[in-house]
Amino acid sequence: DKMLLSSKLNKNVFSSEFYPPIVWEKVNSLFIQGRLEAKFSTYGIFDEAERRIIKWGRLEENYPIELVKIEASSKFQKIEHKHYLGSILSLGIKREKIGDLIVQGDCCYFPTFLNIIEFLKLNLLQINKVPCNINIVDKTFLPEVNFEDVIIDISSYRLDAIVGSLCRVSRSASEEIIRKGFVQINFLICLEKNKNINFGDIITIKKLGKFKMFELIKITKSKRLKVLFKKYS
């Protein structure tokens, strides 16, 4: 609908939500195949952003999103990605209304729409019981995503094997985690315990975090796989 509206009005039309790669990469593939005529582009502020909004149209125009910084400093506890995201979503804001979150020190940075920023300023007063400050910051300063290396030993690239190793639980317990819908592959819930995971895929496990399968380190003599994952911090 937005693509057709852009063509009809001969003006830019922006999406009102941020989309994960499985959406905007599909749109890109359709455009490359010549199945879409309208010009489009994507933007998520951060370099290699995963969540992005889409612009339909050919005109040069700024995207209607700003970079937000939330600062929550505490000497007594570490404020993590899950605390920031949980506090924002607890206000009733849809996850699709904000882009990637990057945590650096006592600050969290993320892109969102101006009306969301105004709502946060009025309603988001603390993160995990720690008082916070919210400001729009210059987009010329772009924090980088921090990763923690996680090496696991698995028998195969099946989802249940990977989830079991990442969660440090038995295969049957990992199957239960998957069955309950607590696991996402590339931002979509996956209920297939035997699904093979590819390098570059992003696995999100509820209450544990988000991981990218990065590279095979080695195959052991017993034919087990030592695989490096990058955990988003």
N, C-alpha and C positions, 0 to 999 in steps of 0.2 A: 504493500500500500504506500509506504513512504517513497519507494523507488518511483512508482507511477506518479505520485504527487509532485516529486521533484521534476520529472519530465514535463508534466502538465503545466506547472507554474514557471518552469525554467529558472529555478532557484534552488539553493541548497536546503536539504531537509536532514535533520539529525535524529538519530535514535534517542529515545528517552531512557534507555537503560544501557548498562555495560554488558557486553556479550563475551563468553569464554571462547577460546580458539576453535572449538568444535563448530561454532556458529560462523564466526567471521572468516575462518579458513575455508569453510564450505562455500560461502558467498564468493570468496576470491577465486576458488576453483571454477565456479559457474561462469564468472566473468572471463577467466582465461579461456574457457571452452567456447566463448562467444554466445553463451545462452542468456547473458544479461547485456543489455545495450547501455544502460545508464552507468555513468562514471561513479565510482564509489571509492572511499578511503576509510581507514580506521585510525583511531588514536586513543591512547591510554596514558599519556603524559610521560610515563617512565620508558626508558629504552627497553625494548623487547617486552613490553607490557603484555600480560596474558589477557586481562579483561580490558576491552576497548569499546568505545562507542563508534557507530558507523555514520559517515556523512555521505549522502547521495547528492550528486551535483558536481559541476566543474568549476564553480566560482571559488576564488580564494577568500576564505573567511575563517575567523578564529572559531575553534570548537567551544561550545558553551559549558566548559567544565573548568574548575580551578583546582589547584593543589592545596590541600589542607594539612596543617600540622596540629596534632594534639599532643600537648606536653603534660605528662603525669609523673612527677618526681617523688620518690619515696625512699627513705633510708632503710625501711624495714621489710620491703618486699620487692620482688622483681615483677614489673608489669610486662606481660608478654602479648604476642600477637592475638592469642585467643581472648585475652581480657579486653583489648580494644574492640575487636570485632563483636564480641558478645555484648558489650555495653552499648554499642551502636545499634545492633539488631534488637536489643531489648526495648528500644524506644518505638519499635514498630516499623523501622525502616527496612525495606526489602534489600536483600543482598545485591540484587541487580542494580541498585542505585549508586553503588560505590565501586571503584575500581580496585586494583591491587593495593594491599596494605604492606608498607615497609616499615619495620621497627628499627630504630637506631638509638641506642642509649635510652634516654627517658622520653623519647619522642616517637610518634607514629605518623607517617605521611601517607596520604591517599588522595586520589582525584574523585571529585563528585560534582554535582550540579549546585548552582548558587542557592536555590531554594532549600536544598538539603543542608547546606552550610548554615544558613540562617536558623533553621530548625535545631541543628546541633548546638549552636551557640546559646539558644534559649533553654534547651532541655538536657543536654549532656553536661552534667556538673561534676561527675567523678568517674574514674575508671577503677573498678575493683576496690571501691571505697576510698580511693586516693583522689583528691581534688585535681581538676585538670583545667588547662587553658587551651582555647581553640583559635587558630588564626589562619588566614590565607597567606601563603608564602610565594615568593617569586619562582616561576617555573624554570628559571635558568639554573636553579640549584636542584639537582636531581639525586636523591640518595640511592645507593645501590642495594640490591637484595643481598642479604646475608644468608649464607648456607652453612649447615653443619654436616660434615661427612659422616655417613652411616654405612658401614660395611656389614653385609649379611651373608650367611652361608645357606644356600637353598639347593633343593634337589632338582628343581625345574623352574621355569618362568610362569608357572600357573599362579593365578591370583591367590588361592588359598595358601600356597606355600610361602609366598611373599608376605602376605598379611600375618601369617603365623610367626614368621621370623621377625618382622618389624615390631609386632606387638609382644613378642616373646611368650606366645601361648601355643598350645597344642594345635594340631591340624583340625581336630573336631571343634575346638573353640574358635579358630579362625573362620571355619565354615559358618558358625553361628553368627559371628560378627557380620559376615557378608550377607547372610540370609536376612538379617534384620535391617539391611539397607544402610549400614553405617560406613560403607566404602564407596568412594567415587573414583572413576577412571576418567581423566580428562574432563572433570566437572560434571559427569553424569553418573548417577547411581548405577552400580553394577551388581547384579545378583548371581552372576555366573561364576561359581567357584573355580571352574576349570578353564577360565579365560586366560589365554597367554598374553603376558604384558610385554610390550616392546620398549626398547631404549628410547628415551625422550618422553614416554608417557608419564603423566602426573597422577599419583595415587594420593587421595585424601581420605584419612581415617578419622572418624569422629572421636574427639577428645585426645587424639594422638598428634595430629598434624598433617602437613602436606609434604610429599616426597616426590622427587623426580628420579626415575631410574636412569642412571648416568652411563655407567660402563661396566663391562666384564673385566674383573681384575685377573682372575685365573680360574682354570678348571683343575680341581685337585685330583690326586691319584685315584680317589674313590669316585670320580666323575661328578663330584658336587661342584656347585658354582659359587664363587666368591664375587659378589656384585656390589658396586659402589652406588649408593643412593645419595642425593643431595636433599637434606631436609631444610625446608624454608624456616627461617627463624624470625 
